[in-house]
Amino acid sequence: MERKMDRDVAIRLDGMLLAAQANLDSIAHYMKNNLSADEYSRLVRSIGTAMAALVDTSSDLHSRFADITPKELQPPGK
Protein backbone atom coordinates (compact mmCIF):
# COMPACT_ATOMS: atom_id res chain seq x y z
CA MET A 1 0.00 0.00 0.00
CA GLU A 2 1.38 3.37 -1.03
CA ARG A 3 1.49 6.10 1.61
CA LYS A 4 0.90 9.71 0.63
CA MET A 5 2.73 12.52 2.32
CA ASP A 6 0.59 14.58 4.66
CA ARG A 7 1.12 18.17 5.76
CA ASP A 8 2.72 17.25 9.11
CA VAL A 9 5.32 15.06 7.42
CA ALA A 10 6.04 17.85 4.91
CA ILE A 11 6.55 20.35 7.73
CA ARG A 12 8.95 17.99 9.52
CA LEU A 13 10.88 17.27 6.32
CA ASP A 14 11.12 20.97 5.50
CA GLY A 15 12.60 21.66 8.93
CA MET A 16 15.09 18.84 8.52
CA LEU A 17 16.09 20.15 5.09
CA LEU A 18 16.57 23.63 6.54
CA ALA A 19 18.82 22.21 9.26
CA ALA A 20 20.87 20.35 6.65
CA GLN A 21 21.24 23.57 4.63
CA ALA A 22 22.45 25.42 7.74
CA ASN A 23 24.98 22.66 8.41
CA LEU A 24 26.29 22.82 4.85
CA ASP A 25 26.55 26.60 5.15
CA SER A 26 28.62 26.17 8.32
CA ILE A 27 30.88 23.70 6.52
CA ALA A 28 31.39 26.15 3.65
CA HIS A 29 32.31 28.96 6.07
CA TYR A 30 34.69 26.68 7.95
CA MET A 31 36.35 25.67 4.71
CA LYS A 32 36.69 29.29 3.63
CA ASN A 33 38.38 30.20 6.90
CA ASN A 34 40.70 27.19 7.00
CA LEU A 35 41.67 26.32 3.43
CA SER A 36 43.63 28.04 0.72
CA ALA A 37 41.59 29.92 -1.85
CA ASP A 38 42.31 27.21 -4.43
CA GLU A 39 41.29 24.35 -2.13
CA TYR A 40 38.19 26.21 -1.02
CA SER A 41 37.14 26.99 -4.58
CA ARG A 42 37.54 23.37 -5.61
CA LEU A 43 35.76 21.84 -2.62
CA VAL A 44 32.94 24.32 -2.09
CA ARG A 45 31.33 23.42 -5.41
CA SER A 46 30.06 20.13 -4.02
CA ILE A 47 28.57 22.00 -1.06
CA GLY A 48 26.75 24.31 -3.47
CA THR A 49 25.45 21.37 -5.49
CA ALA A 50 24.13 19.69 -2.34
CA MET A 51 22.49 22.91 -1.14
CA ALA A 52 20.79 23.39 -4.51
CA ALA A 53 19.35 19.87 -4.31
CA LEU A 54 18.00 20.56 -0.82
CA VAL A 55 16.43 23.83 -1.99
CA ASP A 56 14.78 21.97 -4.89
CA THR A 57 13.33 19.43 -2.45
CA SER A 58 12.01 22.19 -0.17
CA SER A 59 10.49 23.94 -3.18
CA ASP A 60 8.68 20.73 -4.09
CA LEU A 61 7.26 20.50 -0.56
CA HIS A 62 6.19 24.17 -0.70
CA SER A 63 4.44 23.64 -4.03
CA ARG A 64 2.49 20.71 -2.58
CA PHE A 65 1.66 22.46 0.68
CA ALA A 66 1.70 26.21 -0.01
CA ASP A 67 0.73 27.05 3.56
CA ILE A 68 4.06 25.71 4.88
CA THR A 69 6.09 28.11 2.74
CA PRO A 70 8.03 30.47 5.04
CA LYS A 71 6.78 34.06 4.84
CA GLU A 72 10.16 35.31 3.64
CA LEU A 73 9.88 33.01 0.60
CA GLN A 74 6.33 34.04 -0.32
CA PRO A 75 5.76 36.61 -3.07
CA PRO A 76 4.94 40.12 -1.85
CA GLY A 77 1.26 40.65 -1.08
CA LYS A 78 0.51 37.06 -0.16
C-alpha positions as CSV (number, residue, x, y, z in Angstrom):
1,M,0.0,0.0,0.0
2,E,1.4,3.4,-1.0
3,R,1.5,6.1,1.6
4,K,0.9,9.7,0.6
5,M,2.7,12.5,2.3
6,D,0.6,14.6,4.7
7,R,1.1,18.2,5.8
8,D,2.7,17.2,9.1
9,V,5.3,15.1,7.4
10,A,6.0,17.8,4.9
11,I,6.6,20.3,7.7
12,R,8.9,18.0,9.5
13,L,10.9,17.3,6.3
14,D,11.1,21.0,5.5
15,G,12.6,21.7,8.9
16,M,15.1,18.8,8.5
17,L,16.1,20.2,5.1
18,L,16.6,23.6,6.5
19,A,18.8,22.2,9.3
20,A,20.9,20.3,6.6
21,Q,21.2,23.6,4.6
22,A,22.4,25.4,7.7
23,N,25.0,22.7,8.4
24,L,26.3,22.8,4.8
25,D,26.5,26.6,5.2
26,S,28.6,26.2,8.3
27,I,30.9,23.7,6.5
28,A,31.4,26.2,3.6
29,H,32.3,29.0,6.1
30,Y,34.7,26.7,8.0
31,M,36.3,25.7,4.7
32,K,36.7,29.3,3.6
33,N,38.4,30.2,6.9
34,N,40.7,27.2,7.0
35,L,41.7,26.3,3.4
36,S,43.6,28.0,0.7
37,A,41.6,29.9,-1.8
38,D,42.3,27.2,-4.4
39,E,41.3,24.3,-2.1
40,Y,38.2,26.2,-1.0
41,S,37.1,27.0,-4.6
42,R,37.5,23.4,-5.6
43,L,35.8,21.8,-2.6
44,V,32.9,24.3,-2.1
45,R,31.3,23.4,-5.4
46,S,30.1,20.1,-4.0
47,I,28.6,22.0,-1.1
48,G,26.8,24.3,-3.5
49,T,25.5,21.4,-5.5
50,A,24.1,19.7,-2.3
51,M,22.5,22.9,-1.1
52,A,20.8,23.4,-4.5
53,A,19.4,19.9,-4.3
54,L,18.0,20.6,-0.8
55,V,16.4,23.8,-2.0
56,D,14.8,22.0,-4.9
57,T,13.3,19.4,-2.4
58,S,12.0,22.2,-0.2
59,S,10.5,23.9,-3.2
60,D,8.7,20.7,-4.1
61,L,7.3,20.5,-0.6
62,H,6.2,24.2,-0.7
63,S,4.4,23.6,-4.0
64,R,2.5,20.7,-2.6
65,F,1.7,22.5,0.7
66,A,1.7,26.2,0.0
67,D,0.7,27.0,3.6
68,I,4.1,25.7,4.9
69,T,6.1,28.1,2.7
70,P,8.0,30.5,5.0
71,K,6.8,34.1,4.8
72,E,10.2,35.3,3.6
73,L,9.9,33.0,0.6
74,Q,6.3,34.0,-0.3
75,P,5.8,36.6,-3.1
76,P,4.9,40.1,-1.8
77,G,1.3,40.7,-1.1
78,K,0.5,37.1,-0.2
